[in-house]
Amino acid sequence: MLLLLACADQTVSFDSGEPAASDEVQGGAEADALFDVSVLHELVVELDPDDWAELRVQERTYYDLMGEECMEGPWPSPYTYFPGEAWLDGEAMGEVGVRKKGLIGSVVSDRPSLKIDVGEYIDDQRFFGLEKLVFNNGRQDPSRMRTCLAHHWFSEAGLVAPRCALAHVVVNGEDLGIYAHTENIDEELVARRTGQWPTAMYEGTLSDFREGWTQTFEYETDDTTGAELEAVTEALEASDSALLDTLDAVIDLDAFFTFWAAESIAGHWDGYNANTNNFYAYALPGDGRLRFIASGPDAAFDQREPFWGDDGANAWVGTLSALAHRLFLHDEGRGLYEAELSRQLDAAWDGAAKVAQIDAWAELVAEHDDKSMRAGIEDTRTIVELRADDVRDGMARGAEAGELRGEVCWETVGVATVDFSTTWDSYPRGDLWTGGEADTYYVFDGVEYPSIQDGVSAGTAEDGSALWLIISEIADGVYVAPYVIFDEAALSSGAALALDGHDAEGAIMYLDSNQGDQWQTIAYLGNGTLSFTEAGNTKGDVLSGRLDVEILGSR
């Protein structure tokens, strides 16, 4: 029934349906020079300073994602385009639209990821045939190389993947450092790689083929109905004896095994199979079956054993998605996956070539690197060099399927109320138990937890934000520590900061000294306020007031 892909050195091509005419698909060979990996490309952007300031602070928060409307539909975008001018390698793009990009993990204000729409303000304007250009900041990648390494690997493995090269980015004269410059993942990318325009295309962000999860897919093509998503969801309910044939009718199962194995070799823990995140699915004319594209791989190749369980047994496989989980528990499905994994390691993976590419890129970026980046490059080099051996070792040890990815949505699991008085700069100096006084009330999962002793303090956190912190001992050697971080500029007498991710955000940590001295975050704080009766940000200023919030945990 299944014919596993045997060609590892070129992009997958499907020949059903009508091929796209060459004049319909732009941005092919004419744009290759923009992604030349032997060049450190140079992006220069000029924006109105006020627009740049606004762009930088646009963001989603965990509260936006996990709050009341969590998983009711695609995650709403907070980003807007701003007009500007841009040049890549000295070539002018003309007037373009520039916006921030990213979900949560890559979102920062100092060096945001950027998307440039060449035709946002001028109809049909293109740049070397491309409509959009993407520059990822690699926030989760100190080497700045892992995004391109992963995309190149996915292409070598036989998947549709965007071209990628390194770029030095300057906005309004400000040096933002090294970014990954990638093709935009869209219909045109699929058409360029397969010769066919997709009949349907979806972006998956914390999305999966199961009840309660398909509504978070974003529809990327006109007239898309979601029928393909429902078909896969239904196919996963088939009996073991019918599973492979039923799935193969609605997804290209050979291509899925290729995709799954390639994600595992890359250690793409934030992709579809290990986190139901950062992926696209598209259907082609002729058979209408879904194929997959990996995206957002800046955290790939980031540790020796990226899916490491408590015993290290499943270091070579991600099984948190509905497809991977069901197939891994299916004897023939698991066998096909393992065969594809072995084939890629033997026929497609070339660690020596990737190490050589890392070394070449290290020379290109030497003028712009720093100690952290150099350490990241060396770590990446070691991981890539040993990756094949690590995966084979993991396969020899065996693996368990684990659990399906759980929902990210929050629900109220308790309340926290704290009346407090402390002084500014009592954190992190001195004894945090004696920095102030507090009267606390905690309820968690319907149980009230009176405290034995409390300590409250406030000051500047490591990231420069203001921090309010209380530590409460609720049983012998058992502690909880609610904390709130916010902009120090908001600190004033009479201020009431909403715990909504914009005014302020907070969480609650837990430590049981009898089980080891490791603090862990157990829930978040929201649907309430941190209010100050008195406040100031000069050392010794009194901070008094009340925290009145709900404790939010995953449902």
C-alpha positions in Angstrom: 0.0 0.0 0.0 2.7 2.5 1.0 5.7 3.4 -1.0 8.2 5.3 1.2 10.0 8.2 -0.5 13.4 7.0 -1.7 14.8 10.2 -3.0 16.5 12.2 -0.2 18.3 14.9 -2.1 15.5 16.8 -3.7 12.1 18.3 -2.8 9.1 16.1 -3.0 7.1 16.5 -6.2 3.6 15.3 -6.7 2.3 14.8 -10.3 -1.4 14.6 -9.9 -3.6 17.5 -11.1 -2.7 20.3 -13.4 0.8 21.8 -13.0 1.0 25.5 -12.4 2.1 27.5 -15.5 5.6 28.9 -15.1 4.3 32.5 -15.5 1.9 32.0 -12.7 4.5 31.3 -10.0 7.0 34.0 -9.3 10.0 34.1 -6.9 11.7 31.0 -8.2 15.2 31.1 -9.7 15.2 34.9 -9.9 15.1 35.0 -6.1 17.8 32.4 -5.5 20.5 35.0 -4.9 18.5 36.4 -2.0 18.9 33.1 -0.2 22.6 32.5 -1.1 24.0 30.8 2.0 27.5 31.9 1.2 26.5 35.5 1.8 25.6 37.4 4.9 22.7 39.4 3.5 22.0 42.9 4.6 18.4 44.2 5.3 18.0 47.9 5.9 14.6 49.3 6.9 13.4 52.8 7.4 10.1 53.6 9.3 8.6 56.6 10.9 10.1 56.5 14.4 6.6 56.6 16.1 5.5 53.6 13.9 8.7 51.7 14.8 8.0 52.4 18.5 4.5 51.1 18.2 5.5 48.1 16.1 8.0 47.0 18.7 5.5 46.8 21.6 2.7 45.0 19.7 2.3 41.5 21.2 0.2 38.7 22.4 0.3 37.7 26.0 -0.3 34.3 27.6 -3.6 35.9 28.9 -4.7 36.6 25.3 -3.9 33.0 24.3 -5.1 31.1 27.3 -8.0 33.2 28.6 -11.7 33.2 28.0 -11.8 32.6 24.2 -8.9 30.1 24.3 -9.1 27.6 21.4 -12.4 28.9 20.1 -10.8 29.8 16.8 -7.5 30.8 15.2 -5.4 32.9 17.6 -6.1 36.6 16.7 -3.1 38.6 15.5 -2.2 41.8 17.3 0.1 43.0 14.5 -0.5 45.7 12.0 1.5 46.8 8.9 3.3 50.1 8.9 4.6 51.9 5.8 8.3 52.1 5.2 11.1 51.6 2.8 13.5 48.6 2.7 16.6 47.5 0.9 18.1 44.0 0.7 21.7 43.7 -0.3 21.5 47.3 -1.5 18.5 46.6 -3.8 15.5 48.9 -3.1 12.1 47.3 -2.5 10.2 50.6 -2.7 7.5 51.4 -0.3 6.6 48.3 1.7 4.5 47.2 4.6 6.4 46.1 7.7 5.0 44.3 10.7 6.1 42.3 13.7 5.6 38.5 13.7 5.6 35.7 16.2 3.3 33.9 18.7 4.9 34.1 22.2 8.3 32.4 22.3 10.0 34.7 19.7 8.2 38.0 20.7 10.4 40.7 22.1 10.5 44.5 21.7 14.2 45.1 21.3 14.8 43.0 18.2 11.4 41.8 16.9 10.9 39.3 14.1 9.7 41.1 11.0 7.5 40.4 8.0 7.8 42.6 4.9 4.9 42.8 2.4 6.3 44.3 -0.8 2.8 44.8 -2.2 1.0 46.1 0.9 0.7 49.6 -0.5 1.5 49.2 -4.2 -0.6 46.7 -6.1 1.4 43.9 -7.8 4.7 45.2 -6.6 7.2 42.3 -6.1 10.9 42.0 -5.2 12.7 39.5 -7.3 9.3 37.9 -7.8 8.6 37.6 -4.1 5.5 39.1 -2.4 6.7 38.8 1.2 10.0 38.4 3.0 10.4 37.0 6.5 13.2 37.8 9.0 13.1 35.7 12.2 15.0 36.9 15.3 15.9 33.4 16.6 15.1 34.4 20.1 15.2 30.8 21.3 18.5 30.2 19.4 21.7 31.9 20.6 23.6 30.6 17.6 21.1 32.3 15.2 21.7 29.4 12.8 19.2 26.7 13.8 16.2 28.0 11.8 18.2 27.8 8.5 19.8 24.5 9.5 16.4 23.0 10.1 14.8 24.3 7.0 17.7 23.1 4.9 17.4 19.7 6.5 13.7 19.4 5.9 14.3 20.1 2.2 17.1 17.5 2.1 14.8 15.0 3.7 12.3 15.4 0.9 9.8 18.0 2.2 8.5 21.3 1.0 10.5 23.8 3.0 11.4 27.5 2.6 14.7 28.7 1.4 16.7 30.3 4.2 19.9 32.3 4.7 21.4 34.6 7.4 20.9 38.3 7.3 22.2 41.3 9.2 19.2 43.6 10.0 19.3 47.4 10.6 16.2 49.4 11.3 16.3 53.2 11.5 20.0 53.0 11.9 19.8 50.5 14.9 21.8 47.3 14.5 19.5 44.4 15.4 22.0 41.7 14.7 21.7 38.4 12.9 18.4 37.1 11.7 17.2 34.1 9.7 15.9 35.3 6.3 13.3 32.8 5.0 10.8 32.5 2.3 7.2 33.2 3.4 5.3 29.9 3.8 2.2 30.3 1.7 0.4 29.0 -1.4 3.2 30.3 -3.7 5.9 28.4 -1.8 3.9 25.2 -2.4 3.4 26.0 -6.1 7.1 26.8 -6.5 8.1 23.5 -4.9 5.4 21.1 -6.3 4.4 22.7 -9.6 0.8 22.9 -8.3 -1.3 25.5 -6.5 -2.8 24.0 -3.3 -6.5 23.5 -3.3 -6.5 24.1 0.5 -3.9 25.2 3.0 -3.9 25.6 6.8 -1.6 27.0 9.4 -1.5 25.0 12.6 -0.8 26.8 15.9 -1.6 24.7 18.9 -3.8 22.8 16.5 -4.5 19.1 15.9 -6.9 16.6 14.3 -9.2 16.0 17.2 -12.3 17.4 18.8 -11.7 20.8 20.3 -8.5 21.4 18.4 -9.4 21.8 14.6 -11.0 25.3 15.1 -7.6 26.8 15.9 -6.3 26.1 12.3 -6.0 29.3 10.3 -7.4 29.0 6.7 -4.7 30.2 4.3 -6.6 29.7 1.0 -9.9 31.1 -0.4 -13.0 28.9 -0.4 -11.4 26.6 2.2 -14.0 24.8 4.2 -12.1 22.7 6.7 -13.3 19.4 5.1 -9.7 18.1 5.0 -9.3 18.7 8.7 -12.5 16.8 9.6 -11.6 14.0 7.2 -8.3 13.4 9.0 -10.0 13.7 12.4 -12.5 11.0 11.4 -9.9 8.8 9.9 -8.0 8.6 13.2 -11.1 6.9 14.7 -10.6 3.9 12.3 -9.9 0.4 13.7 -6.3 -0.7 13.8 -6.8 -3.0 10.8 -8.2 -0.2 8.7 -6.1 2.7 10.1 -3.3 3.0 7.5 -5.6 2.7 4.5 -8.1 5.1 6.0 -5.4 7.7 6.8 -3.7 7.3 3.4 -6.9 8.3 1.7 -6.9 11.7 3.4 -3.2 12.4 4.0 -0.1 11.4 2.0 1.0 8.9 4.6 4.4 8.3 3.0 5.1 12.0 3.1 3.8 12.2 6.7 6.3 9.6 7.9 9.0 11.6 6.1 7.8 14.8 7.9 7.6 13.0 11.3 11.1 11.5 11.0 12.6 14.7 9.8 11.1 16.7 12.7 12.4 14.1 15.2 16.0 14.1 13.7 15.9 17.9 13.9 14.7 17.8 17.5 11.9 20.2 16.5 10.2 20.0 19.9 8.0 23.0 19.1 6.7 21.5 15.9 3.6 19.4 15.1 4.5 16.0 16.3 6.0 17.1 19.7 3.9 20.1 20.5 1.0 20.4 17.9 2.5 23.8 16.9 4.4 25.5 14.1 3.2 23.7 11.0 1.2 24.0 7.8 -0.9 21.4 6.0 -1.8 21.7 2.3 -3.8 19.7 -0.2 -3.0 19.3 -3.9 -5.4 18.9 -6.8 -6.0 15.4 -8.0 -6.0 13.6 -4.6 -6.9 16.3 -2.1 -4.7 14.6 0.6 -2.9 16.7 3.2 0.9 17.1 3.3 2.9 19.0 5.9 5.4 21.8 6.2 7.4 22.5 9.3 7.7 26.1 10.5 9.2 28.1 13.3 12.2 25.8 14.0 14.4 28.2 15.9 14.5 25.8 18.9 15.5 22.8 16.8 18.9 21.2 17.5 18.9 22.9 20.9 20.0 20.0 23.2 21.4 16.6 22.8 18.1 14.8 23.6 15.3 17.2 22.8 12.4 14.9 23.7 14.1 13.4 26.8 11.7 11.8 29.2 12.6 11.0 32.8 14.6 8.0 31.7 15.8 9.4 28.3 14.0 6.6 26.5 12.1 8.7 23.9 14.8 11.1 22.9 14.3 10.3 19.2 10.5 10.7 18.8 7.8 13.3 19.3 4.3 11.7 19.9 2.2 14.4 21.4 0.2 15.0 18.2 -2.9 12.9 17.3 -1.3 11.5 14.2 2.0 10.6 15.6 0.5 9.2 18.8 -1.9 6.9 17.1 0.6 5.7 14.5 3.3 5.1 17.2 0.8 2.9 19.1 0.1 1.0 15.8 2.6 -1.9 15.2 2.8 -1.4 11.4 2.7 2.4 11.7 5.5 2.4 14.2 7.5 0.1 12.0 7.1 2.3 9.0 8.1 5.4 11.0 11.2 3.6 12.3 12.1 2.5 8.8 11.8 6.0 7.5 13.9 7.4 10.4 16.6 4.9 9.6 16.5 5.6 5.9 16.9 9.4 6.6 19.9 8.8 8.9 21.5 6.5 6.3 20.7 8.3 3.0 19.7 11.9 3.7 21.4 13.1 6.9 24.9 14.5 6.4 26.2 15.8 9.7 29.7 16.6 8.3 28.2 18.9 5.7 26.1 20.6 8.2 29.0 21.2 10.5 30.9 22.7 7.6 28.0 25.0 6.9 28.0 26.1 10.6 31.7 26.8 10.4 31.2 28.8 7.2 28.3 30.8 8.8 30.4 31.4 11.9 33.0 33.2 9.7 30.3 35.2 8.0 28.8 36.5 11.3 32.1 37.0 13.2 31.9 40.7 12.9 28.5 40.7 14.6 28.8 37.9 17.2 29.3 38.1 20.9 30.1 35.6 23.7 26.6 34.2 23.9 26.3 33.7 20.2 29.8 32.1 19.9 28.8 29.7 22.7 25.5 28.9 20.9 27.3 28.2 17.7 29.6 25.8 19.5 26.7 24.0 21.2 24.9 23.7 17.9 28.0 22.4 16.2 28.3 19.6 18.8 24.6 18.7 18.7 24.6 18.4 14.9 27.9 16.5 14.8 26.5 13.9 17.2 22.9 13.9 16.2 22.9 10.7 14.1 24.6 8.7 16.9 22.2 10.2 19.5 19.1 9.2 17.5 20.4 5.7 16.8 21.2 5.3 20.5 17.7 6.4 21.4 16.2 4.0 18.9 18.2 1.2 20.4 16.9 2.0 23.9 13.3 2.1 22.8 10.5 4.7 23.4 7.0 5.0 24.8 4.2 7.0 23.2 3.6 9.2 26.2 0.4 11.3 26.4 -1.3 13.5 23.9 -0.6 17.2 24.1 -3.0 18.7 26.6 -5.0 21.9 26.2 -3.3 25.1 27.0 -6.4 26.9 28.1 -6.8 28.3 31.7 -9.6 27.9 34.2 -9.9 29.2 37.7 -8.5 26.8 40.2 -8.3 29.0 43.2 -7.9 32.5 44.7 -5.1 34.5 46.3 -5.6 37.6 48.4 -2.7 39.4 50.1 -2.8 42.6 52.1 0.8 43.8 52.3 3.3 46.5 53.3 7.0 46.5 52.2 9.6 48.9 50.9 11.1 49.4 47.4 14.4 47.6 46.8 13.8 45.0 49.5 14.1 42.6 46.6 16.6 41.0 45.9 18.5 42.5 48.9 18.5 41.0 52.4 16.3 38.4 53.9 13.1 38.1 51.8 11.2 37.0 54.9 11.8 40.2 56.8 11.4 42.8 54.0 7.7 43.5 54.9 4.5 42.2 56.4 1.5 40.4 54.8 -1.9 38.9 55.6 -2.6 36.2 53.1 -5.5 34.0 52.1 -5.1 31.1 49.6 -7.6 28.7 48.2 -6.5 26.0 45.7 -8.8 23.3 44.3 -11.4 24.1 46.9 -8.9 23.8 49.9 -8.0 26.8 52.1 -4.3 27.0 52.9 -3.5 29.3 55.9 0.1 30.4 56.1 2.6 29.8 58.9 4.7 32.8 58.0 4.9 35.3 55.1 7.6 37.6 53.6 6.9 40.2 51.0 9.4 42.3 49.0 9.6 44.4 45.9 12.4 45.7 43.6 13.9 45.2 40.1 13.8 41.8 38.5 16.7 40.4 36.3 15.0 41.6 33.1 14.7 45.2 34.4 10.9 45.0 35.1 9.5 45.8 38.5 8.8 42.7 40.7 6.4 42.3 43.7 6.9 39.0 45.5 5.5 37.2 48.5 6.7 33.9 50.0 4.3 32.0 52.2 5.0 28.8 54.2 1.7 26.9 54.1 3.0 23.7 55.9 6.2 22.6 57.4 8.8 23.0 54.6 6.1 23.7 52.0 6.1 27.1 50.3 4.1 29.1 47.7 5.4 32.3 46.1 2.9 34.4 44.2 4.7 37.2 42.2 3.7 40.0 39.8 5.9 41.7 37.2 5.1 45.1 35.7 6.6 48.3 34.2 8.3 50.3 37.0 6.8 53.5 35.4 3.4 52.3 36.5 4.4 52.3 40.2 2.5 55.1 42.0 0.2 55.6 45.0 -3.3 54.7 44.0 -2.3 52.6 41.0 -4.3 49.5 40.3 -2.6 47.1 37.8 -4.8 44.6 36.1 -3.3 41.1 35.9 -4.0 40.8 32.1 -0.5 40.5 30.6 -0.5 44.1 29.5 -0.6 46.1 32.8 1.0 43.3 34.7 1.4 39.5 34.7 1.9 37.1 37.5 2.3 33.4 38.5 2.6 31.3 41.6 5.6 29.1 42.4 5.7 26.1 44.7 8.5 24.4 46.7 8.4 21.3 48.9 11.8 21.2 50.7 11.1 17.6 51.6 11.0 16.7 47.9 14.1 18.7 46.8 14.8 22.5 46.8 13.5 23.3 43.3 10.9 26.0 42.8 8.4 25.2 40.1 5.6 27.3 38.5 2.3 25.7 39.2 -0.3 28.3 38.0 -0.8 31.8 36.8 -2.5 34.8 38.4 -5.2 36.7 36.6 -8.7 38.2 36.6 -7.8 40.7 39.4 -5.5 43.5 40.4 -2.4 44.5 42.3 -3.4 47.7 43.9 -1.1 50.2 45.7 -2.2 52.5 48.5 1.3 53.9 48.8 4.1 53.3 46.3 7.4 54.8 45.0 10.5 53.5 43.2 13.2 55.1 45.3 15.0 52.8 47.7 13.2 52.7 51.0 9.8 54.0 49.6 6.9 52.3 51.2 4.8 50.0 49.1 1.5 49.0 50.6 -1.7 47.7 49.1 -3.6 44.5 48.1 -3.3 41.6 45.7 -6.7 40.2 44.8 -6.6 37.7 42.0 -7.7 34.3 40.7 -5.3 31.4 40.4 -5.4 30.1 36.8 -4.4 26.5 35.8 -4.7 24.4 32.7 -8.0 22.8 32.3 
